[in-house]
Amino acid sequence: MSDDEGGSWGTEIVLRDDGGNHDIGYPRSVQRSDGSVVTVYYYNDSPNGERYIAATIWKP
């Protein structure tokens, strides 16, 4: 998170730590009107598992 429009950054926020392997990522986030954030990303559950688009809704 940045309080100065990207000039500096706070501590890393981990949304998930259960990915099947390194082939994950490409996150995009948007803040909702209630203040929560929805983040979508490319993901997999197991090393040889099917890849899919997942989402996490979280409060900063």
C-alpha distance matrix in Angstrom:
0.0 3.8 6.8 9.3 9.2 8.2 10.5 8.6 5.7 5.3 7.4 7.8 8.1 11.6 13.0 16.4 18.5 21.9 22.2 25.8 25.2 23.0 23.7 20.5 17.4 16.9 14.0 13.5 11.5 12.6 12.2 15.7 17.8 17.6 13.9 13.3 11.6 14.0 13.2 16.4 17.4 20.7 21.9 25.0 26.4 28.9 29.8 32.4 31.1 30.5 27.2 25.6 22.7 20.8 18.2 16.1 15.4 12.9 11.8 8.3
3.8 0.0 3.8 5.5 5.9 5.4 7.3 6.0 4.8 6.1 9.5 10.7 11.7 15.3 16.7 20.1 22.1 25.4 25.6 29.0 28.2 25.7 26.3 23.2 19.9 19.0 16.4 15.4 13.6 14.2 13.7 17.2 18.9 19.2 15.5 15.7 14.2 16.7 16.1 19.2 20.2 23.4 25.0 28.2 29.8 32.3 32.9 35.5 34.2 33.5 30.1 28.5 25.5 23.9 21.3 19.4 18.6 16.3 14.7 11.1
6.8 3.8 0.0 3.8 6.0 7.3 8.1 7.5 7.6 8.3 11.8 13.7 14.6 18.3 19.6 23.1 25.2 28.6 29.0 32.5 31.8 29.4 30.0 26.9 23.6 22.5 19.7 18.4 16.1 15.9 14.7 17.9 18.8 19.0 15.4 16.4 15.7 18.7 18.8 22.0 23.4 26.8 28.4 31.6 33.1 35.7 36.5 39.1 37.7 36.9 33.5 31.7 28.6 26.8 24.0 21.9 20.5 17.9 15.7 12.1
9.3 5.5 3.8 0.0 3.8 5.6 5.5 6.6 8.3 10.4 14.1 15.9 17.2 20.8 22.2 25.6 27.6 30.9 30.9 34.3 33.2 30.5 31.0 28.1 24.6 23.1 20.8 19.3 17.6 17.4 16.7 20.0 20.9 21.7 18.2 19.3 18.3 21.0 20.7 23.6 24.8 28.0 29.9 33.3 35.1 37.5 38.0 40.5 39.3 38.4 34.8 33.2 30.0 28.7 26.1 24.4 23.2 21.0 19.1 15.6
9.2 5.9 6.0 3.8 0.0 3.8 5.8 7.9 9.1 11.7 15.2 16.0 17.1 20.3 21.3 24.7 26.8 29.9 29.5 32.8 31.7 28.9 28.9 26.0 22.3 20.4 18.2 16.5 15.0 14.8 14.7 18.2 19.4 20.7 17.4 18.3 16.7 19.0 18.5 21.2 22.4 25.5 27.8 31.3 33.4 35.9 36.2 38.5 37.2 36.0 32.4 30.6 27.4 26.5 24.0 22.8 21.8 20.1 18.7 15.6
8.2 5.4 7.3 5.6 3.8 0.0 3.8 5.4 6.6 9.9 13.1 13.6 15.3 18.4 19.8 22.9 24.6 27.8 27.2 30.3 28.9 26.0 26.2 23.5 20.0 18.3 16.6 15.5 14.7 15.5 16.0 19.7 21.5 22.6 19.1 19.4 17.2 19.1 17.9 20.3 20.8 23.7 25.8 29.2 31.4 33.6 33.7 36.0 35.1 34.1 30.5 29.1 26.2 25.4 23.2 22.1 21.8 20.1 19.2 15.9
10.5 7.3 8.1 5.5 5.8 3.8 0.0 3.8 7.0 10.5 13.8 15.1 17.4 20.6 22.5 25.5 26.9 30.2 29.7 32.8 31.2 28.1 28.7 26.3 22.9 21.5 19.9 19.2 18.4 19.2 19.5 23.1 24.7 25.6 22.0 22.5 20.7 22.7 21.5 23.9 24.2 26.9 28.9 32.2 34.2 36.2 36.1 38.7 37.9 37.2 33.6 32.5 29.7 28.8 26.7 25.5 25.1 23.2 21.9 18.4
8.6 6.0 7.5 6.6 7.9 5.4 3.8 0.0 3.8 7.0 10.3 12.0 14.6 17.9 20.2 23.1 24.3 27.8 27.6 30.8 29.3 26.4 27.4 24.9 21.8 21.0 19.3 19.0 18.2 19.3 19.4 23.1 24.8 25.2 21.5 21.5 19.8 21.9 20.6 23.2 23.4 26.0 27.6 30.6 32.3 34.3 34.3 37.1 36.4 36.0 32.5 31.6 28.9 27.7 25.7 24.1 23.8 21.5 20.2 16.6
5.7 4.8 7.6 8.3 9.1 6.6 7.0 3.8 0.0 3.8 6.8 8.3 10.8 14.2 16.5 19.5 20.7 24.2 24.3 27.6 26.2 23.6 24.7 22.1 19.1 18.7 16.8 16.8 15.9 17.4 17.4 21.0 23.1 23.1 19.4 19.0 17.2 19.2 17.8 20.4 20.6 23.3 24.5 27.5 29.0 31.0 31.2 34.1 33.3 33.0 29.7 28.7 26.1 24.7 22.6 20.8 20.6 18.3 17.2 13.6
5.3 6.1 8.3 10.4 11.7 9.9 10.5 7.0 3.8 0.0 3.8 6.5 8.7 12.3 14.9 17.9 19.1 22.7 23.4 26.8 25.9 23.6 25.1 22.4 19.7 19.9 17.5 17.8 16.4 17.9 17.4 20.7 22.7 22.1 18.3 17.7 16.4 18.7 17.6 20.6 20.9 23.7 24.4 27.1 28.1 30.2 30.8 33.9 33.0 32.9 29.8 28.7 26.3 24.3 22.0 19.7 19.4 16.5 15.2 11.6
7.4 9.5 11.8 14.1 15.2 13.1 13.8 10.3 6.8 3.8 0.0 3.8 6.4 9.6 12.7 15.3 16.0 19.8 20.7 24.1 23.3 21.4 23.2 20.6 18.4 19.3 17.1 18.1 16.9 18.8 18.6 21.7 24.0 23.0 19.3 18.1 16.7 18.6 17.2 20.0 19.9 22.4 22.6 24.9 25.6 27.6 28.2 31.4 30.6 30.9 28.1 27.3 25.1 23.0 21.0 18.5 18.6 15.7 14.9 11.8
7.8 10.7 13.7 15.9 16.0 13.6 15.1 12.0 8.3 6.5 3.8 0.0 3.8 6.4 9.7 12.0 12.7 16.4 17.0 20.5 19.6 17.7 19.4 16.8 14.7 15.9 13.8 15.4 14.7 17.2 17.5 20.6 23.4 22.5 19.1 17.2 15.3 16.5 14.5 16.9 16.5 18.8 18.9 21.2 22.0 23.9 24.5 27.7 26.9 27.2 24.3 23.6 21.6 19.6 17.9 15.7 16.5 14.2 14.3 11.7
8.1 11.7 14.6 17.2 17.1 15.3 17.4 14.6 10.8 8.7 6.4 3.8 0.0 3.8 6.3 9.3 10.8 14.4 15.4 19.1 18.9 17.5 18.9 15.8 13.9 15.2 12.5 13.9 12.8 15.1 15.3 18.0 20.8 19.7 16.5 14.2 12.4 13.5 11.8 14.4 14.5 17.1 17.0 19.3 19.9 22.3 23.4 26.4 25.2 25.3 22.5 21.5 19.3 16.9 14.9 12.3 13.0 10.5 11.0 9.1
11.6 15.3 18.3 20.8 20.3 18.4 20.6 17.9 14.2 12.3 9.6 6.4 3.8 0.0 3.8 5.7 7.0 10.6 11.7 15.4 15.6 14.7 16.2 13.2 12.0 14.1 11.9 14.0 13.5 16.3 16.9 19.2 22.3 21.1 18.4 15.4 13.4 13.6 11.5 13.3 12.8 14.9 14.1 16.0 16.3 18.6 19.9 22.9 21.7 22.1 19.6 18.8 17.1 14.6 13.2 10.9 12.5 10.8 12.4 11.5
13.0 16.7 19.6 22.2 21.3 19.8 22.5 20.2 16.5 14.9 12.7 9.7 6.3 3.8 0.0 3.8 7.0 9.6 10.8 14.6 15.5 15.1 15.9 12.5 11.4 13.3 10.6 12.5 11.7 14.3 15.0 16.8 20.1 18.8 16.6 13.2 11.2 10.7 8.8 10.6 10.6 13.0 12.1 14.2 14.5 17.4 19.2 21.8 20.0 20.0 17.6 16.3 14.3 11.4 9.7 7.2 9.1 8.2 10.7 10.9
16.4 20.1 23.1 25.6 24.7 22.9 25.5 23.1 19.5 17.9 15.3 12.0 9.3 5.7 3.8 0.0 3.8 5.8 7.4 11.1 12.4 12.7 13.7 10.8 10.9 13.7 11.9 14.4 14.4 17.3 18.3 19.9 23.2 21.9 20.0 16.5 14.4 13.2 11.0 11.6 10.7 12.0 10.1 11.4 11.1 13.8 15.8 18.5 16.8 17.3 15.3 14.6 13.5 10.7 10.2 8.5 11.4 11.2 14.1 14.7
18.5 22.1 25.2 27.6 26.8 24.6 26.9 24.3 20.7 19.1 16.0 12.7 10.8 7.0 7.0 3.8 0.0 3.8 5.9 9.3 10.3 11.0 12.9 10.9 11.9 15.2 14.2 17.2 17.6 20.7 21.9 23.6 26.9 25.6 23.6 20.1 18.1 16.9 14.5 14.7 13.1 13.5 11.0 11.3 10.5 12.3 13.9 17.1 16.1 17.4 15.8 15.9 15.6 13.3 13.6 12.3 15.1 14.8 17.4 17.6
21.9 25.4 28.6 30.9 29.9 27.8 30.2 27.8 24.2 22.7 19.8 16.4 14.4 10.6 9.6 5.8 3.8 0.0 3.8 6.5 8.7 10.7 12.1 10.6 12.6 16.1 15.5 18.6 19.3 22.4 23.8 25.1 28.5 27.3 25.6 22.0 20.0 18.2 15.8 15.3 13.4 13.0 9.7 8.9 7.1 8.9 11.1 14.1 12.9 14.5 13.6 14.1 14.6 12.5 13.6 13.0 16.2 16.6 19.7 20.4
22.2 25.6 29.0 30.9 29.5 27.2 29.7 27.6 24.3 23.4 20.7 17.0 15.4 11.7 10.8 7.4 5.9 3.8 0.0 3.8 5.6 7.4 8.4 7.2 9.9 13.5 13.7 17.1 18.6 21.9 23.8 25.4 29.0 28.2 26.5 22.9 20.4 18.2 15.3 14.0 11.4 10.2 6.8 5.8 5.4 6.9 8.4 11.3 10.3 11.7 10.4 11.5 12.4 11.2 13.1 13.5 17.1 18.0 21.2 21.7
25.8 29.0 32.5 34.3 32.8 30.3 32.8 30.8 27.6 26.8 24.1 20.5 19.1 15.4 14.6 11.1 9.3 6.5 3.8 0.0 3.8 7.2 8.0 8.5 11.9 15.5 16.4 19.8 21.7 25.1 27.2 28.7 32.3 31.6 30.1 26.5 23.9 21.5 18.6 16.7 13.8 11.6 8.1 5.4 4.4 3.7 4.7 7.9 7.6 9.9 9.6 11.8 13.7 13.3 15.8 16.7 20.4 21.6 24.9 25.5
25.2 28.2 31.8 33.2 31.7 28.9 31.2 29.3 26.2 25.9 23.3 19.6 18.9 15.6 15.5 12.4 10.3 8.7 5.6 3.8 0.0 3.8 5.6 7.2 10.7 14.3 15.9 19.5 21.8 25.4 27.8 29.7 33.4 33.0 31.1 27.6 24.8 22.5 19.2 17.4 14.0 11.7 9.0 7.4 7.9 6.7 5.2 8.6 9.5 11.5 10.6 13.1 14.9 15.0 17.4 18.4 22.0 22.9 26.0 26.2
23.0 25.7 29.4 30.5 28.9 26.0 28.1 26.4 23.6 23.6 21.4 17.7 17.5 14.7 15.1 12.7 11.0 10.7 7.4 7.2 3.8 0.0 3.8 5.6 8.4 11.9 13.8 17.6 20.1 23.9 26.4 28.7 32.4 32.3 30.2 26.9 23.8 21.8 18.2 16.5 12.9 10.8 9.3 9.1 10.8 10.3 8.5 11.4 12.3 13.4 11.6 13.8 14.9 15.3 17.4 18.4 21.9 22.6 25.4 25.1
23.7 26.3 30.0 31.0 28.9 26.2 28.7 27.4 24.7 25.1 23.2 19.4 18.9 16.2 15.9 13.7 12.9 12.1 8.4 8.0 5.6 3.8 0.0 3.8 7.0 9.9 12.5 16.0 19.0 22.6 25.5 27.6 31.4 31.6 29.7 26.5 23.2 20.7 17.1 14.8 11.0 8.1 7.2 7.5 10.3 10.2 8.5 10.3 10.7 10.9 8.5 10.9 12.2 13.4 15.9 17.7 21.3 22.5 25.6 25.5
20.5 23.2 26.9 28.1 26.0 23.5 26.3 24.9 22.1 22.4 20.6 16.8 15.8 13.2 12.5 10.8 10.9 10.6 7.2 8.5 7.2 5.6 3.8 0.0 3.8 7.1 9.0 12.6 15.3 18.9 21.7 23.8 27.6 27.7 25.9 22.7 19.3 16.9 13.3 11.1 7.4 5.3 4.8 6.8 9.8 11.0 10.7 12.6 11.8 11.5 8.4 9.4 9.6 10.3 12.4 14.0 17.6 18.8 21.9 21.9
17.4 19.9 23.6 24.6 22.3 20.0 22.9 21.8 19.1 19.7 18.4 14.7 13.9 12.0 11.4 10.9 11.9 12.6 9.9 11.9 10.7 8.4 7.0 3.8 0.0 3.8 5.5 9.2 12.1 15.8 18.7 21.1 24.8 25.3 23.2 20.3 16.7 14.5 10.8 9.0 5.5 5.2 6.7 9.8 12.8 14.5 14.4 16.3 15.3 14.4 10.9 10.8 9.7 10.1 11.3 12.8 15.9 17.0 19.8 19.5
16.9 19.0 22.5 23.1 20.4 18.3 21.5 21.0 18.7 19.9 19.3 15.9 15.2 14.1 13.3 13.7 15.2 16.1 13.5 15.5 14.3 11.9 9.9 7.1 3.8 0.0 3.8 6.7 10.2 13.7 17.1 19.5 23.2 24.2 22.2 19.6 15.9 13.7 10.0 8.2 5.5 6.1 9.1 12.6 15.9 17.8 17.7 19.0 17.8 16.3 12.5 11.7 9.8 10.9 11.6 13.4 16.0 17.4 19.9 19.4
14.0 16.4 19.7 20.8 18.2 16.6 19.9 19.3 16.8 17.5 17.1 13.8 12.5 11.9 10.6 11.9 14.2 15.5 13.7 16.4 15.9 13.8 12.5 9.0 5.5 3.8 0.0 3.8 6.7 10.4 13.5 16.0 19.7 20.5 18.4 15.8 12.1 10.1 6.4 5.6 4.4 7.3 9.8 13.6 16.3 18.8 19.4 21.0 19.3 17.8 14.2 12.6 9.8 9.6 9.2 10.3 12.6 13.7 16.2 15.8
13.5 15.4 18.4 19.3 16.5 15.5 19.2 19.0 16.8 17.8 18.1 15.4 13.9 14.0 12.5 14.4 17.2 18.6 17.1 19.8 19.5 17.6 16.0 12.6 9.2 6.7 3.8 0.0 3.8 7.0 10.5 13.1 16.7 18.0 16.1 13.9 10.2 8.3 5.5 5.5 6.6 9.9 12.8 16.6 19.3 22.1 22.8 24.2 22.2 20.3 16.7 14.4 11.1 10.9 9.5 10.6 11.9 13.2 15.2 14.9
11.5 13.6 16.1 17.6 15.0 14.7 18.4 18.2 15.9 16.4 16.9 14.7 12.8 13.5 11.7 14.4 17.6 19.3 18.6 21.7 21.8 20.1 19.0 15.3 12.1 10.2 6.7 3.8 0.0 3.8 6.9 9.6 13.2 14.3 12.3 10.3 6.6 5.6 4.2 6.5 9.0 12.7 15.0 18.7 20.9 24.0 25.2 26.7 24.5 22.8 19.3 16.7 13.1 12.0 9.4 9.4 9.5 10.3 11.9 11.7
12.6 14.2 15.9 17.4 14.8 15.5 19.2 19.3 17.4 17.9 18.8 17.2 15.1 16.3 14.3 17.3 20.7 22.4 21.9 25.1 25.4 23.9 22.6 18.9 15.8 13.7 10.4 7.0 3.8 0.0 3.8 6.4 9.8 11.5 9.8 8.7 5.6 5.7 6.7 9.1 12.2 15.9 18.2 21.8 23.8 27.1 28.5 29.9 27.5 25.6 22.2 19.3 15.5 14.3 11.3 11.0 9.8 10.7 11.5 11.6
12.2 13.7 14.7 16.7 14.7 16.0 19.5 19.4 17.4 17.4 18.6 17.5 15.3 16.9 15.0 18.3 21.9 23.8 23.8 27.2 27.8 26.4 25.5 21.7 18.7 17.1 13.5 10.5 6.9 3.8 0.0 3.8 6.7 8.1 6.1 5.8 4.3 6.5 8.8 11.9 15.2 18.9 20.8 24.3 25.9 29.3 31.0 32.6 30.1 28.3 25.1 22.1 18.4 16.5 13.1 11.9 9.5 9.6 9.3 9.5
15.7 17.2 17.9 20.0 18.2 19.7 23.1 23.1 21.0 20.7 21.7 20.6 18.0 19.2 16.8 19.9 23.6 25.1 25.4 28.7 29.7 28.7 27.6 23.8 21.1 19.5 16.0 13.1 9.6 6.4 3.8 0.0 3.8 5.4 5.4 5.5 5.8 7.2 10.6 13.2 16.8 20.5 22.2 25.4 26.8 30.4 32.4 33.7 30.9 29.0 26.1 22.8 19.1 17.1 13.5 12.4 9.5 10.1 10.0 11.4
17.8 18.9 18.8 20.9 19.4 21.5 24.7 24.8 23.1 22.7 24.0 23.4 20.8 22.3 20.1 23.2 26.9 28.5 29.0 32.3 33.4 32.4 31.4 27.6 24.8 23.2 19.7 16.7 13.2 9.8 6.7 3.8 0.0 3.8 5.4 7.4 9.0 10.9 14.3 17.0 20.6 24.3 25.9 29.1 30.4 34.0 36.1 37.4 34.5 32.6 29.7 26.4 22.7 20.7 17.1 15.8 12.6 12.8 11.8 13.1
17.6 19.2 19.0 21.7 20.7 22.6 25.6 25.2 23.1 22.1 23.0 22.5 19.7 21.1 18.8 21.9 25.6 27.3 28.2 31.6 33.0 32.3 31.6 27.7 25.3 24.2 20.5 18.0 14.3 11.5 8.1 5.4 3.8 0.0 3.8 5.7 8.7 11.0 14.6 17.5 21.1 24.8 25.9 28.8 29.6 33.3 35.7 37.2 34.2 32.6 30.0 26.7 23.2 20.6 16.9 15.0 11.3 10.9 9.4 11.4
13.9 15.5 15.4 18.2 17.4 19.1 22.0 21.5 19.4 18.3 19.3 19.1 16.5 18.4 16.6 20.0 23.6 25.6 26.5 30.1 31.1 30.2 29.7 25.9 23.2 22.2 18.4 16.1 12.3 9.8 6.1 5.4 5.4 3.8 0.0 3.8 6.6 9.9 13.0 16.4 19.7 23.5 24.7 27.7 28.6 32.2 34.3 36.1 33.4 32.0 29.1 26.1 22.6 20.0 16.2 13.9 10.5 9.2 7.0 8.0
13.3 15.7 16.4 19.3 18.3 19.4 22.5 21.5 19.0 17.7 18.1 17.2 14.2 15.4 13.2 16.5 20.1 22.0 22.9 26.5 27.6 26.9 26.5 22.7 20.3 19.6 15.8 13.9 10.3 8.7 5.8 5.5 7.4 5.7 3.8 0.0 3.8 6.8 9.9 13.3 16.6 20.3 21.2 24.1 24.9 28.4 30.7 32.4 29.8 28.5 25.7 22.7 19.3 16.5 12.7 10.2 6.7 5.6 4.6 6.8
11.6 14.2 15.7 18.3 16.7 17.2 20.7 19.8 17.2 16.4 16.7 15.3 12.4 13.4 11.2 14.4 18.1 20.0 20.4 23.9 24.8 23.8 23.2 19.3 16.7 15.9 12.1 10.2 6.6 5.6 4.3 5.8 9.0 8.7 6.6 3.8 0.0 3.8 6.4 9.9 13.1 16.9 18.1 21.3 22.5 26.0 27.9 29.7 27.1 25.7 22.7 19.8 16.3 13.8 10.2 8.1 5.6 5.3 6.1 7.2
14.0 16.7 18.7 21.0 19.0 19.1 22.7 21.9 19.2 18.7 18.6 16.5 13.5 13.6 10.7 13.2 16.9 18.2 18.2 21.5 22.5 21.8 20.7 16.9 14.5 13.7 10.1 8.3 5.6 5.7 6.5 7.2 10.9 11.0 9.9 6.8 3.8 0.0 3.8 6.6 10.1 13.8 15.1 18.3 19.7 23.3 25.3 26.7 24.0 22.3 19.3 16.3 12.7 10.3 6.7 5.7 4.4 6.5 8.9 10.4
13.2 16.1 18.8 20.7 18.5 17.9 21.5 20.6 17.8 17.6 17.2 14.5 11.8 11.5 8.8 11.0 14.5 15.8 15.3 18.6 19.2 18.2 17.1 13.3 10.8 10.0 6.4 5.5 4.2 6.7 8.8 10.6 14.3 14.6 13.0 9.9 6.4 3.8 0.0 3.8 6.7 10.5 12.0 15.5 17.3 20.6 22.2 23.8 21.3 19.8 16.6 13.9 10.4 8.4 5.5 5.3 6.4 8.1 10.8 11.6
16.4 19.2 22.0 23.6 21.2 20.3 23.9 23.2 20.4 20.6 20.0 16.9 14.4 13.3 10.6 11.6 14.7 15.3 14.0 16.7 17.4 16.5 14.8 11.1 9.0 8.2 5.6 5.5 6.5 9.1 11.9 13.2 17.0 17.5 16.4 13.3 9.9 6.6 3.8 0.0 3.8 7.3 9.3 12.9 15.2 18.4 19.9 21.0 18.5 16.5 13.2 10.4 6.8 5.6 4.2 6.6 8.8 11.3 14.4 15.3
17.4 20.2 23.4 24.8 22.4 20.8 24.2 23.4 20.6 20.9 19.9 16.5 14.5 12.8 10.6 10.7 13.1 13.4 11.4 13.8 14.0 12.9 11.0 7.4 5.5 5.5 4.4 6.6 9.0 12.2 15.2 16.8 20.6 21.1 19.7 16.6 13.1 10.1 6.7 3.8 0.0 3.8 6.2 10.0 12.8 15.6 16.6 17.8 15.7 13.9 10.4 8.4 5.6 5.5 6.3 8.7 11.8 13.8 17.0 17.5
20.7 23.4 26.8 28.0 25.5 23.7 26.9 26.0 23.3 23.7 22.4 18.8 17.1 14.9 13.0 12.0 13.5 13.0 10.2 11.6 11.7 10.8 8.1 5.3 5.2 6.1 7.3 9.9 12.7 15.9 18.9 20.5 24.3 24.8 23.5 20.3 16.9 13.8 10.5 7.3 3.8 0.0 3.8 7.3 10.8 13.1 13.6 14.4 12.5 10.6 6.9 5.8 4.7 6.4 8.9 11.6 15.0 17.2 20.5 21.1
21.9 25.0 28.4 29.9 27.8 25.8 28.9 27.6 24.5 24.4 22.6 18.9 17.0 14.1 12.1 10.1 11.0 9.7 6.8 8.1 9.0 9.3 7.2 4.8 6.7 9.1 9.8 12.8 15.0 18.2 20.8 22.2 25.9 25.9 24.7 21.2 18.1 15.1 12.0 9.3 6.2 3.8 0.0 3.8 7.0 9.5 10.6 11.7 9.6 8.6 5.6 5.4 6.0 6.3 9.3 11.5 15.3 17.3 20.8 21.6
25.0 28.2 31.6 33.3 31.3 29.2 32.2 30.6 27.5 27.1 24.9 21.2 19.3 16.0 14.2 11.4 11.3 8.9 5.8 5.4 7.4 9.1 7.5 6.8 9.8 12.6 13.6 16.6 18.7 21.8 24.3 25.4 29.1 28.8 27.7 24.1 21.3 18.3 15.5 12.9 10.0 7.3 3.8 0.0 3.8 5.8 7.4 8.4 6.1 6.2 4.7 6.3 8.5 8.8 12.1 14.0 17.8 19.8 23.3 24.4
26.4 29.8 33.1 35.1 33.4 31.4 34.2 32.3 29.0 28.1 25.6 22.0 19.9 16.3 14.5 11.1 10.5 7.1 5.4 4.4 7.9 10.8 10.3 9.8 12.8 15.9 16.3 19.3 20.9 23.8 25.9 26.8 30.4 29.6 28.6 24.9 22.5 19.7 17.3 15.2 12.8 10.8 7.0 3.8 0.0 3.8 7.1 8.5 6.1 7.7 7.9 9.2 11.3 10.6 13.5 14.7 18.4 20.1 23.7 25.0
28.9 32.3 35.7 37.5 35.9 33.6 36.2 34.3 31.0 30.2 27.6 23.9 22.3 18.6 17.4 13.8 12.3 8.9 6.9 3.7 6.7 10.3 10.2 11.0 14.5 17.8 18.8 22.1 24.0 27.1 29.3 30.4 34.0 33.3 32.2 28.4 26.0 23.3 20.6 18.4 15.6 13.1 9.5 5.8 3.8 0.0 3.8 5.5 4.8 7.9 9.1 11.5 14.2 14.1 17.1 18.4 22.1 23.6 27.1 28.1
29.8 32.9 36.5 38.0 36.2 33.7 36.1 34.3 31.2 30.8 28.2 24.5 23.4 19.9 19.2 15.8 13.9 11.1 8.4 4.7 5.2 8.5 8.5 10.7 14.4 17.7 19.4 22.8 25.2 28.5 31.0 32.4 36.1 35.7 34.3 30.7 27.9 25.3 22.2 19.9 16.6 13.6 10.6 7.4 7.1 3.8 0.0 3.8 5.6 8.7 9.6 12.9 15.7 16.2 19.3 20.8 24.5 25.9 29.3 30.0
32.4 35.5 39.1 40.5 38.5 36.0 38.7 37.1 34.1 33.9 31.4 27.7 26.4 22.9 21.8 18.5 17.1 14.1 11.3 7.9 8.6 11.4 10.3 12.6 16.3 19.0 21.0 24.2 26.7 29.9 32.6 33.7 37.4 37.2 36.1 32.4 29.7 26.7 23.8 21.0 17.8 14.4 11.7 8.4 8.5 5.5 3.8 0.0 3.8 6.8 8.9 12.4 15.8 16.9 20.4 22.4 26.1 28.0 31.5 32.4
31.1 34.2 37.7 39.3 37.2 35.1 37.9 36.4 33.3 33.0 30.6 26.9 25.2 21.7 20.0 16.8 16.1 12.9 10.3 7.6 9.5 12.3 10.7 11.8 15.3 17.8 19.3 22.2 24.5 27.5 30.1 30.9 34.5 34.2 33.4 29.8 27.1 24.0 21.3 18.5 15.7 12.5 9.6 6.1 6.1 4.8 5.6 3.8 0.0 3.8 6.4 9.4 12.9 13.9 17.5 19.6 23.3 25.4 29.1 30.3
30.5 33.5 36.9 38.4 36.0 34.1 37.2 36.0 33.0 32.9 30.9 27.2 25.3 22.1 20.0 17.3 17.4 14.5 11.7 9.9 11.5 13.4 10.9 11.5 14.4 16.3 17.8 20.3 22.8 25.6 28.3 29.0 32.6 32.6 32.0 28.5 25.7 22.3 19.8 16.5 13.9 10.6 8.6 6.2 7.7 7.9 8.7 6.8 3.8 0.0 3.8 6.5 10.3 12.0 15.8 18.5 22.1 24.6 28.4 29.7
27.2 30.1 33.5 34.8 32.4 30.5 33.6 32.5 29.7 29.8 28.1 24.3 22.5 19.6 17.6 15.3 15.8 13.6 10.4 9.6 10.6 11.6 8.5 8.4 10.9 12.5 14.2 16.7 19.3 22.2 25.1 26.1 29.7 30.0 29.1 25.7 22.7 19.3 16.6 13.2 10.4 6.9 5.6 4.7 7.9 9.1 9.6 8.9 6.4 3.8 0.0 3.8 7.2 9.4 13.1 16.0 19.6 22.1 25.8 26.9
25.6 28.5 31.7 33.2 30.6 29.1 32.5 31.6 28.7 28.7 27.3 23.6 21.5 18.8 16.3 14.6 15.9 14.1 11.5 11.8 13.1 13.8 10.9 9.4 10.8 11.7 12.6 14.4 16.7 19.3 22.1 22.8 26.4 26.7 26.1 22.7 19.8 16.3 13.9 10.4 8.4 5.8 5.4 6.3 9.2 11.5 12.9 12.4 9.4 6.5 3.8 0.0 3.8 6.3 10.1 13.3 16.7 19.6 23.2 24.6
22.7 25.5 28.6 30.0 27.4 26.2 29.7 28.9 26.1 26.3 25.1 21.6 19.3 17.1 14.3 13.5 15.6 14.6 12.4 13.7 14.9 14.9 12.2 9.6 9.7 9.8 9.8 11.1 13.1 15.5 18.4 19.1 22.7 23.2 22.6 19.3 16.3 12.7 10.4 6.8 5.6 4.7 6.0 8.5 11.3 14.2 15.7 15.8 12.9 10.3 7.2 3.8 0.0 3.8 7.0 10.6 13.7 16.7 20.2 21.6
20.8 23.9 26.8 28.7 26.5 25.4 28.8 27.7 24.7 24.3 23.0 19.6 16.9 14.6 11.4 10.7 13.3 12.5 11.2 13.3 15.0 15.3 13.4 10.3 10.1 10.9 9.6 10.9 12.0 14.3 16.5 17.1 20.7 20.6 20.0 16.5 13.8 10.3 8.4 5.6 5.5 6.4 6.3 8.8 10.6 14.1 16.2 16.9 13.9 12.0 9.4 6.3 3.8 0.0 3.8 7.1 10.4 13.3 17.0 18.7
18.2 21.3 24.0 26.1 24.0 23.2 26.7 25.7 22.6 22.0 21.0 17.9 14.9 13.2 9.7 10.2 13.6 13.6 13.1 15.8 17.4 17.4 15.9 12.4 11.3 11.6 9.2 9.5 9.4 11.3 13.1 13.5 17.1 16.9 16.2 12.7 10.2 6.7 5.5 4.2 6.3 8.9 9.3 12.1 13.5 17.1 19.3 20.4 17.5 15.8 13.1 10.1 7.0 3.8 0.0 3.8 6.7 9.8 13.4 15.2
16.1 19.4 21.9 24.4 22.8 22.1 25.5 24.1 20.8 19.7 18.5 15.7 12.3 10.9 7.2 8.5 12.3 13.0 13.5 16.7 18.4 18.4 17.7 14.0 12.8 13.4 10.3 10.6 9.4 11.0 11.9 12.4 15.8 15.0 13.9 10.2 8.1 5.7 5.3 6.6 8.7 11.6 11.5 14.0 14.7 18.4 20.8 22.4 19.6 18.5 16.0 13.3 10.6 7.1 3.8 0.0 3.8 6.3 10.0 12.1
15.4 18.6 20.5 23.2 21.8 21.8 25.1 23.8 20.6 19.4 18.6 16.5 13.0 12.5 9.1 11.4 15.1 16.2 17.1 20.4 22.0 21.9 21.3 17.6 15.9 16.0 12.6 11.9 9.5 9.8 9.5 9.5 12.6 11.3 10.5 6.7 5.6 4.4 6.4 8.8 11.8 15.0 15.3 17.8 18.4 22.1 24.5 26.1 23.3 22.1 19.6 16.7 13.7 10.4 6.7 3.8 0.0 3.8 7.2 9.9
12.9 16.3 17.9 21.0 20.1 20.1 23.2 21.5 18.3 16.5 15.7 14.2 10.5 10.8 8.2 11.2 14.8 16.6 18.0 21.6 22.9 22.6 22.5 18.8 17.0 17.4 13.7 13.2 10.3 10.7 9.6 10.1 12.8 10.9 9.2 5.6 5.3 6.5 8.1 11.3 13.8 17.2 17.3 19.8 20.1 23.6 25.9 28.0 25.4 24.6 22.1 19.6 16.7 13.3 9.8 6.3 3.8 0.0 3.8 6.5
11.8 14.7 15.7 19.1 18.7 19.2 21.9 20.2 17.2 15.2 14.9 14.3 11.0 12.4 10.7 14.1 17.4 19.7 21.2 24.9 26.0 25.4 25.6 21.9 19.8 19.9 16.2 15.2 11.9 11.5 9.3 10.0 11.8 9.4 7.0 4.6 6.1 8.9 10.8 14.4 17.0 20.5 20.8 23.3 23.7 27.1 29.3 31.5 29.1 28.4 25.8 23.2 20.2 17.0 13.4 10.0 7.2 3.8 0.0 3.8
8.3 11.1 12.1 15.6 15.6 15.9 18.4 16.6 13.6 11.6 11.8 11.7 9.1 11.5 10.9 14.7 17.6 20.4 21.7 25.5 26.2 25.1 25.5 21.9 19.5 19.4 15.8 14.9 11.7 11.6 9.5 11.4 13.1 11.4 8.0 6.8 7.2 10.4 11.6 15.3 17.5 21.1 21.6 24.4 25.0 28.1 30.0 32.4 30.3 29.7 26.9 24.6 21.6 18.7 15.2 12.1 9.9 6.5 3.8 0.0
